[in-house]
Amino acid sequence: MASSPSGKPVLYSYFRSSCSWRVRIALALKGITYDQVPVNLLKDGGQQLAAEFQVVNPMQQVPALKIDGITLSQSLAIIEYLEETRPNPRLLPQDQKKRAQVRMISDHIVSGIQPLQNLAVLQRVGEKKLEWAQHYITNGFQALERILKNTAGRYCVGDEVSMADLCLVPQVYNAERYKVDLALYPTITRINKTLLELEAFQVSHPTKQPDTPAELRA
Amino acid sequence: MSAALVKPVLYSYFRSSCSWRVRIALALKGITYDQVPVNLLKDGGQQLAAEFQVVNPMQQVPALKIDGITLSQSLAIIEYLEETRPNPRLLPQDQKKRAQVRMISDHIVSGIQPLQNLAVLQRVGEKKLEWAQHYITNGFQALERILKNTAGRYCVGDEVSMADLCLVPQVYNAERYKVDLALYPTITRINKTLLELEAFQVSHPTKQPDTPAELRA
């Protein structure tokens, strides 16, 4: 069945997955009510690898969103679909060049930083995983800080919250988790702080999800 | 100077799959451009040079100077080309099919290629072939399952889309890292069909200004 009995969209999510968090922020910003099905990436050898989840998402990853009779994965593909079908409030600027900058920043984080420090890769790297994660986040943030000096206003691109901001906050959370020194990135730090004041970034936070472990719950 | 009078400039490396995606898009849309090769291996990596950092602070290829701005990230570039030069289309009109095209593109561009790009393999060192094969295999197993649902003649239905621009360079990488493609019949079929199109040929790594003589077609 392609949607829950209530007809609401269903989000398969893990509390600490930054990819899932991006989508949770988008749903919150757009005021879309949904049901959440937690998928624990660590338990049972990784619940995302279970046969029944492969039916939901052949890519065996979170997030996955069941909506309007289809199932989508890949956080930015999901967000762009939400943007096209539920356009208010906007997450992409109207100006084509600013839209391109939003996508460029989003892609830099989503392709250029996060995959290099995601759970599966760090498990494979093994012992040196902290150094590995720090290396790729640092590299990525050095480039991002330079880009943002050109594009940022109050937020990543100008003064409106965009898809780029949805990618930034979870990546900063990861940077903190892996003890990256953020003092070197004042623009990133300022924008992150400003975004975390918004309700959508709070209700979607890893410390406030149905599957957040008790010891991490806010 | 009017940006409209100046041809776009693409900073590219012949073998960079990210650059190839953009070369295909420019060819499909009939956009004439100048190419500036950036050698990722020579001189410690020309993408790290100070003068290139001015062009692209992200220090990566591809980068495209167009309409007075410089963009990086292949999919961001392709989406900009799609919005400003909409014919022929690279994204379907149907919203759900558009989402599938983006999903497949993102899977390749975030879920496979970064894990086997040059910089990562340099860091992995000795075991890099095994590492590359692992991530391409994982990614292709998932992609084969997805494509069984979405594919027609091409990745999504019967029109060439952004997903196809991502597929062909990734298959080239799979072959380069000796991944057994017999396990992925849908991927293989679509790749073969796409390589018959002129845009996928003129943009091929063996036919670029910076292709070394020994690899040139």
Chai-1 contact restraints between the chains, C-beta under 6 A:
chainA,res_idxA,chainB,res_idxB,connection_type,confidence,min_distance_angstrom,max_distance_angstrom,comment,restraint_id
A,P58,B,A142,contact,1.0,0.0,6.0,A-B,restraint_1
A,P58,B,R145,contact,1.0,0.0,6.0,A-B,restraint_2
A,P58,B,I146,contact,1.0,0.0,6.0,A-B,restraint_3
A,M59,B,A142,contact,1.0,0.0,6.0,A-B,restraint_4
A,I70,B,K96,contact,1.0,0.0,6.0,A-B,restraint_5
A,L72,B,A99,contact,1.0,0.0,6.0,A-B,restraint_6
A,L72,B,M103,contact,1.0,0.0,6.0,A-B,restraint_7
A,S73,B,M103,contact,1.0,0.0,6.0,A-B,restraint_8
A,Q74,B,M103,contact,1.0,0.0,6.0,A-B,restraint_9
A,Q74,B,D106,contact,1.0,0.0,6.0,A-B,restraint_10
A,Q74,B,H107,contact,1.0,0.0,6.0,A-B,restraint_11
A,L76,B,D106,contact,1.0,0.0,6.0,A-B,restraint_12
A,A77,B,A99,contact,1.0,0.0,6.0,A-B,restraint_13
A,A77,B,R102,contact,1.0,0.0,6.0,A-B,restraint_14
A,A77,B,M103,contact,1.0,0.0,6.0,A-B,restraint_15
A,A77,B,D106,contact,1.0,0.0,6.0,A-B,restraint_16
A,E80,B,R102,contact,1.0,0.0,6.0,A-B,restraint_17
A,Y81,B,A99,contact,1.0,0.0,6.0,A-B,restraint_18
A,E84,B,Q95,contact,1.0,0.0,6.0,A-B,restraint_19
A,T85,B,Q95,contact,1.0,0.0,6.0,A-B,restraint_20
A,Q96,B,E83,contact,1.0,0.0,6.0,A-B,restraint_21
A,Q96,B,T84,contact,1.0,0.0,6.0,A-B,restraint_22
A,K97,B,I69,contact,1.0,0.0,6.0,A-B,restraint_23
A,A100,B,L71,contact,1.0,0.0,6.0,A-B,restraint_24
A,A100,B,A76,contact,1.0,0.0,6.0,A-B,restraint_25
A,A100,B,Y80,contact,1.0,0.0,6.0,A-B,restraint_26
A,R103,B,A76,contact,1.0,0.0,6.0,A-B,restraint_27
A,R103,B,E79,contact,1.0,0.0,6.0,A-B,restraint_28
A,M104,B,L71,contact,1.0,0.0,6.0,A-B,restraint_29
A,M104,B,S72,contact,1.0,0.0,6.0,A-B,restraint_30
A,M104,B,Q73,contact,1.0,0.0,6.0,A-B,restraint_31
A,M104,B,A76,contact,1.0,0.0,6.0,A-B,restraint_32
A,D107,B,Q73,contact,1.0,0.0,6.0,A-B,restraint_33
A,D107,B,L75,contact,1.0,0.0,6.0,A-B,restraint_34
A,D107,B,A76,contact,1.0,0.0,6.0,A-B,restraint_35
A,H108,B,Q73,contact,1.0,0.0,6.0,A-B,restraint_36
A,V110,B,S110,contact,1.0,0.0,6.0,A-B,restraint_37
A,S111,B,V109,contact,1.0,0.0,6.0,A-B,restraint_38
A,S111,B,S110,contact,1.0,0.0,6.0,A-B,restraint_39
A,S111,B,P114,contact,1.0,0.0,6.0,A-B,restraint_40
A,P115,B,S110,contact,1.0,0.0,6.0,A-B,restraint_41
A,P115,B,P114,contact,1.0,0.0,6.0,A-B,restraint_42
A,A143,B,P57,contact,1.0,0.0,6.0,A-B,restraint_43
A,A143,B,M58,contact,1.0,0.0,6.0,A-B,restraint_44
A,R146,B,P57,contact,1.0,0.0,6.0,A-B,restraint_45
A,I147,B,P57,contact,1.0,0.0,6.0,A-B,restraint_46
